[in-house]
Amino acid sequence: MEWAQVLVIILSVFLALFLLLSIVLVVLLIKITRQIKSVTSSAERTAQKAETMVANLSAATSPTVVAKVVSTFVKNFKK
């Protein structure tokens, strides 16, 4: 067997290993991408709910209620 044939065999084995390794890596990257997508969707839903809650809370509290709470706090603080 010539040295060129040995070199071709060695290179083909390494090429097959790298091909298999790249296929495994691509599968893992696809899984990670799906997990990231689900996490971002969950975070987006949570932020939307928080935004809705703050909007409802700000609409419910009028300036007079806030002024009354602040004045009560100031009166209690002075005592």
Secondary structure, DSSP 4 states (H G I P E B T S, - for coil): --HHHHHHHHHHHHHHHHHHHHHHHHHHHHHHHHHHHHHHHHHHHHHHHHHHHHHHHHHHS-HHHHHHHHHHHHHHHH-
